[in-house]
Amino acid sequence: MNISLLMNLFGITLFSSMKYFTLMTIALIFASCGTSGSIGIGRYYKKSQAESWSNMGGNAGRTGYRQTDIQPPLELAWKASVSSAVNEVISVKDSIIYFGTLDGRMYAVWIGDGRTIGRIRYTHASSAGMSLTGNIAVYGLSNGKNTLIAYHLMERKHIYAKDIGAIETNPLVVEDYIYVGSQNKNFYCVNLSDGSVKWKYSLKKPTKSSPSVNTINVFFGADDGKVYSLNRYTGQLNWYFQADGAVQSAPVIDDPYVFVGTVDGNFYALNLSDGAVKWQFKVEKPLPGSIFASASTDKGRVYIGSTNGYLYALNKNDGAVDWQFKTNGAISTAPLVTPKYIFVGSQDKFFYAINSTTGLSEWQYKTNGRIKTNPARYGDYIFIAAENNNVFAFRPGLSLK
């Protein structure tokens, strides 16, 4: 057992006067915490043909799109209570759901009935959740030391924890590399196998924008208002675009465009190749609003939510508003998109299924808590979470009253 790693993970300070016996006692306490101190999926693991939702947006481009529909009305399959409000991202793979809570816990939950099958508690929270690859979960902590963590879900152990500064983005794992931004004003490419830094790119301000990747490049925004495109193997700058406001949403890659919004309410379609503006949309009608959440796309449209409570459906080619849907609270999550329906949560405590052609709601569910967690899709399930410390699983079924 690596005592130093263990102590750093749980935020415990070592003093020179402490005895070795004390260190071993603390280590044994954490080692004996059972499911409250580890995640092991062996008993529940079942390889599935369903497409994983392995990170925010469900793919490396963060498009939030699945090509098969889920037909509303939806039925509540189960509801699970957890220790605190859930963070930004829910991930799902091989019938197991993963997410973090704002009190510093990481959960694994069984898809069948919502039971907790493992959990780890840290001193600091993971605000942007896990990304999954194989049997490894990768996530960042929003404070403390050793903030980038790789955890083996089958072997119930930490592989490594690296100090790269506070992380408020959802790490993206592509092939053998982890792409992640930090509050220490650096963006990193890290080797998945051992956590060593392959390259880093220095920024003028921190980044809260989760990265997106296409074949050879990685894209992200920063608090300096820039959207960056780097070669993902070398870290060399391809181009940057200077927006007027900070970029905290993840760029969405949908060839030939990069779609991204800013906190000052501007939304841009940039050329993937050079960052030139193809078109621009401003959230100002019927009310001004900021864009903190990522967009989502389908074949013809891009969908964005705003703090003014509106979901906008924009024509992908020219930015014209095809329709807009009003909620009674800020929208701070990325929509989940299928060919016929857009699923989105609002801080008005409702989760909506909106017809993608008409822009009208065909079903809604009240959660009794503000929705600030992105929805996730797995097979015929949709998962959401609300600030009342509940996680919800929906499937097609009878209408709920």
C-alpha positions in Angstrom: 0.0 0.0 0.0 1.3 3.5 -1.0 0.8 5.4 2.3 1.8 8.7 0.9 -0.6 8.4 -2.0 -3.4 7.4 0.4 -2.8 10.3 2.7 -2.7 12.8 -0.1 -5.9 11.4 -1.6 -7.8 11.9 1.6 -6.3 15.3 2.4 -4.4 14.2 5.6 -1.4 16.2 6.7 1.6 14.3 8.0 3.5 15.8 10.9 7.0 14.7 11.8 6.0 13.7 15.3 3.5 11.1 14.1 4.5 7.5 14.7 4.6 4.9 12.0 2.0 3.0 14.0 -0.3 6.0 13.6 0.2 6.0 9.9 -0.5 2.4 9.6 -3.6 2.7 11.7 -5.0 5.5 9.5 -4.2 3.4 6.4 -5.9 0.4 7.8 -9.0 2.5 8.6 -9.3 3.6 5.0 -8.5 0.1 3.7 -11.3 -1.4 5.8 -14.0 1.0 4.8 -15.7 -1.6 2.5 -18.0 -0.2 -0.2 -17.8 3.2 1.3 -14.1 3.4 0.6 -13.8 1.6 -2.8 -15.5 0.8 -6.0 -15.4 -2.8 -7.3 -17.6 -3.7 -10.2 -16.7 -7.4 -10.5 -19.9 -8.8 -9.1 -22.1 -6.5 -11.2 -20.0 -6.3 -14.4 -21.8 -7.5 -17.5 -20.4 -6.7 -20.9 -23.1 -4.9 -22.9 -23.8 -4.1 -26.5 -25.4 -0.8 -25.5 -23.4 2.2 -26.5 -21.6 3.7 -23.5 -22.0 7.2 -22.3 -18.4 7.4 -21.2 -18.0 11.2 -20.7 -19.9 14.5 -20.8 -21.6 14.6 -24.2 -21.3 10.9 -24.7 -18.4 11.0 -27.2 -15.1 12.7 -27.9 -16.9 15.5 -29.9 -19.3 16.2 -27.0 -22.3 16.3 -29.4 -24.8 14.8 -26.9 -26.4 12.9 -29.8 -27.7 9.3 -30.1 -29.2 8.1 -33.4 -32.0 6.1 -32.0 -35.1 7.6 -30.4 -36.6 7.2 -26.9 -40.3 7.8 -27.3 -42.0 9.8 -24.6 -43.9 9.6 -22.3 -41.2 8.2 -20.0 -41.7 6.2 -16.8 -39.6 6.5 -13.7 -37.7 3.2 -13.5 -36.2 4.1 -10.1 -35.0 7.0 -8.0 -31.9 6.8 -5.8 -30.9 9.1 -2.9 -27.3 10.0 -2.5 -25.2 12.0 0.1 -25.3 15.3 -1.7 -26.1 17.1 -5.0 -24.6 15.3 -8.0 -21.9 17.0 -10.0 -22.0 18.0 -13.7 -21.6 14.6 -15.3 -23.2 11.2 -15.2 -21.3 8.4 -17.1 -22.6 4.9 -17.9 -20.8 1.8 -19.1 -21.7 -1.9 -19.1 -24.9 -1.4 -17.1 -23.1 0.6 -14.3 -23.7 4.3 -13.6 -20.9 6.6 -12.3 -21.1 10.1 -10.9 -19.7 12.3 -8.1 -21.3 14.4 -5.4 -20.5 17.8 -4.2 -19.5 16.5 -0.8 -16.6 14.6 -2.3 -17.9 11.1 -3.0 -17.7 9.1 -6.2 -20.4 6.6 -6.7 -21.0 3.4 -8.8 -24.7 2.5 -9.1 -26.3 -0.6 -10.6 -28.6 0.2 -13.5 -31.2 -2.4 -12.6 -32.5 -0.8 -9.4 -30.3 2.1 -8.5 -28.5 0.4 -5.6 -25.0 1.8 -4.7 -22.4 -0.9 -5.4 -19.4 1.2 -4.5 -18.3 4.6 -3.3 -15.1 6.5 -2.5 -15.0 9.6 -0.4 -12.4 12.3 -0.9 -11.7 15.6 0.9 -12.5 17.5 -2.2 -15.2 17.1 -4.8 -14.9 16.1 -8.5 -17.1 18.9 -10.0 -17.0 17.5 -13.5 -17.2 13.8 -13.0 -15.7 10.7 -14.4 -14.6 9.6 -17.9 -14.4 5.9 -18.6 -12.2 3.7 -20.7 -12.0 -0.1 -20.4 -12.2 -0.7 -16.6 -10.5 2.5 -15.7 -12.2 5.7 -14.4 -10.4 9.0 -14.8 -11.5 12.1 -12.9 -10.2 15.3 -11.4 -10.6 16.9 -8.0 -11.5 20.6 -7.6 -8.9 21.2 -4.9 -6.0 19.7 -2.9 -3.0 17.7 -4.0 -2.8 14.8 -6.5 -5.9 16.0 -8.3 -5.8 13.8 -11.5 -6.9 10.3 -10.5 -7.0 7.0 -12.4 -8.9 4.3 -10.6 -9.2 0.6 -11.6 -12.8 -0.4 -11.3 -12.3 -4.1 -11.5 -9.3 -4.3 -9.2 -10.7 -1.8 -6.6 -7.6 0.3 -6.4 -6.1 3.7 -7.3 -3.6 3.4 -10.2 -2.2 6.8 -9.6 -3.0 10.3 -8.5 -1.1 13.2 -10.0 -0.6 16.8 -8.9 -1.6 19.0 -11.9 -3.6 21.7 -10.0 -7.3 22.0 -9.3 -9.5 20.4 -12.0 -13.0 21.7 -12.9 -13.2 20.0 -16.3 -14.3 16.6 -17.4 -11.1 14.8 -18.5 -11.4 13.2 -21.9 -9.7 9.9 -22.6 -8.9 9.1 -26.2 -6.7 6.1 -27.1 -3.8 6.2 -24.7 -4.1 9.8 -23.6 -6.0 11.9 -21.1 -6.8 15.5 -22.1 -7.6 17.9 -19.2 -7.5 21.5 -18.3 -6.4 22.9 -14.9 -7.0 25.9 -12.7 -3.2 26.3 -12.6 -3.4 27.9 -16.2 -2.2 24.8 -18.0 -3.8 22.4 -20.4 -2.4 18.8 -20.3 -2.0 15.7 -22.3 -1.2 12.9 -19.9 -0.3 9.3 -20.6 -3.1 7.1 -19.5 -0.8 4.2 -18.4 1.2 6.0 -15.7 -0.1 9.6 -15.4 3.1 11.2 -16.8 2.7 14.4 -18.7 3.2 14.0 -22.5 2.9 17.7 -23.1 1.3 20.8 -21.5 0.2 24.1 -23.0 0.4 27.3 -20.9 -2.6 29.7 -20.7 -3.0 33.2 -19.5 -6.0 32.3 -17.3 -7.5 29.1 -15.9 -9.9 26.8 -17.9 -13.3 25.4 -16.8 -14.0 24.3 -20.4 -13.9 20.5 -20.9 -11.9 19.5 -24.0 -13.2 17.9 -27.2 -11.3 15.9 -29.7 -11.5 15.0 -33.4 -9.1 12.8 -35.3 -5.9 14.8 -34.7 -6.7 17.9 -32.7 -8.0 18.9 -29.3 -10.2 21.9 -28.6 -11.1 23.8 -25.4 -11.9 27.3 -24.1 -10.5 29.3 -21.2 -11.4 32.2 -19.0 -9.4 34.5 -21.2 -12.2 34.2 -23.8 -10.1 32.2 -26.2 -11.0 29.0 -27.9 -7.9 26.9 -28.7 -7.2 24.2 -31.2 -4.0 22.2 -30.6 -2.5 19.2 -32.2 -3.4 16.5 -29.7 -0.2 14.6 -30.1 2.3 17.4 -29.9 0.4 20.3 -28.2 1.3 22.7 -31.0 -1.1 25.5 -31.5 -3.2 25.3 -34.7 -5.3 28.4 -34.1 -7.1 30.3 -31.4 -10.3 32.4 -31.6 -10.8 35.4 -29.3 -14.4 35.8 -28.0 -15.7 38.7 -25.9 -16.5 36.6 -22.8 -15.0 33.8 -20.9 -15.6 30.3 -22.4 -16.7 27.8 -19.8 -18.7 25.4 -22.0 -17.0 22.5 -23.9 -16.6 23.1 -27.6 -18.8 20.7 -29.6 -17.1 19.2 -32.7 -19.5 18.6 -35.6 -17.5 18.7 -38.8 -17.0 21.2 -40.4 -17.8 23.3 -37.4 -16.8 23.9 -33.8 -19.8 25.2 -31.8 -19.1 27.1 -28.5 -20.9 29.6 -26.2 -19.6 32.2 -23.8 -20.7 33.7 -20.5 -21.6 37.0 -22.2 -24.3 35.2 -24.2 -22.6 34.9 -27.5 -22.6 31.6 -29.4 -20.3 30.9 -32.3 -20.0 28.5 -35.2 -16.2 28.4 -36.0 -14.6 26.7 -39.0 -12.9 23.5 -37.7 -9.8 24.1 -39.9 -8.9 27.7 -39.0 -11.2 29.1 -36.3 -12.8 31.7 -38.6 -16.4 32.7 -37.6 -19.0 31.1 -39.9 -21.9 32.7 -37.9 -22.7 34.2 -34.5 -25.8 34.2 -32.4 -26.5 36.4 -29.4 -28.8 35.4 -26.5 -30.7 38.7 -26.1 -34.4 37.9 -27.1 -36.7 37.8 -25.4 -34.2 38.3 -22.6 -30.4 38.5 -22.3 -28.7 35.4 -20.9 -25.3 33.7 -20.4 -24.2 30.4 -21.8 -22.4 28.1 -19.3 -23.5 24.7 -20.7 -22.3 23.0 -23.8 -24.4 22.8 -26.9 -25.7 19.6 -28.6 -26.2 18.8 -32.2 -28.1 16.7 -34.7 -28.0 16.5 -38.5 -29.5 19.9 -39.1 -29.5 21.9 -35.8 -27.5 22.9 -32.8 -29.3 23.3 -29.4 -28.2 25.6 -26.7 -29.6 26.5 -23.3 -29.2 29.8 -21.5 -29.6 31.3 -18.1 -32.6 33.3 -19.4 -34.5 30.0 -19.3 -34.8 29.4 -23.0 -33.6 26.4 -25.2 -32.8 27.6 -28.7 -32.8 25.4 -31.8 -30.5 27.0 -34.4 -30.0 26.1 -38.0 -26.5 24.5 -38.1 -25.5 26.3 -41.4 -26.5 29.9 -40.7 -27.5 30.2 -37.0 -31.2 31.2 -37.8 -33.6 30.4 -34.9 -35.9 27.5 -35.9 -37.7 27.6 -32.6 -37.2 28.4 -28.9 -38.7 26.7 -25.9 -39.3 28.5 -22.6 -38.7 27.1 -19.1 -39.1 28.9 -15.9 -35.5 28.6 -14.7 -32.0 28.9 -16.0 -30.8 26.1 -18.3 -27.2 25.2 -17.2 -27.0 21.7 -18.7 -26.3 20.3 -22.2 -29.4 18.8 -24.0 -29.6 15.1 -24.8 -30.5 14.8 -28.5 -32.2 12.1 -30.5 -33.6 12.3 -34.1 -37.1 13.3 -32.9 -36.7 14.6 -29.3 -34.6 16.9 -27.2 -34.3 16.1 -23.5 -33.2 18.9 -21.2 -33.4 19.8 -17.6 -33.9 23.3 -16.1 -33.4 24.9 -12.8 -37.2 25.2 -12.7 -36.9 21.6 -11.4 -38.5 20.1 -14.5 -37.1 17.6 -17.0 -38.5 18.0 -20.5 -38.9 16.0 -23.7 -39.3 18.5 -26.6 -40.3 17.6 -30.1 -37.3 18.6 -32.3 -39.6 19.6 -35.2 -42.2 21.7 -33.4 -40.3 22.9 -30.3 -43.2 21.9 -28.1 -42.9 19.8 -24.9 -44.5 16.4 -25.2 -43.7 15.2 -21.6 -42.2 16.7 -18.5 -41.3 15.4 -15.0 -40.9 17.5 -11.8 -37.9 16.5 -9.7 -38.4 18.9 -6.7 -34.8 19.9 -7.1 -33.0 22.2 -9.6 -31.4 20.3 -12.4 -27.7 21.2 -13.0 -26.4 17.8 -14.1 -26.3 16.8 -17.7 -28.6 14.0 -18.8 -27.0 10.7 -19.9 -28.3 8.0 -22.3 -27.7 4.3 -22.1 -29.8 1.9 -24.2 -33.4 2.8 -23.5 -32.6 4.5 -20.2 -32.1 8.2 -19.6 -30.5 9.3 -16.3 -30.7 12.7 -14.7 -29.9 14.2 -11.2 -31.4 17.0 -9.2 -30.1 19.2 -6.3 -32.4 17.4 -3.9 -29.7 14.6 -3.8 -31.6 12.3 -6.1 -30.7 10.4 -9.2 -33.5 9.4 -11.6 -33.7 6.6 -14.2 -36.4 6.9 -16.9 -37.5 4.4 -19.5 -40.4 4.6 -22.1 -43.7 3.8 -20.4 -46.9 5.2 -19.1 -47.3 8.9 -18.6 -46.5 10.1 -15.1 -49.0 12.4 -13.3 
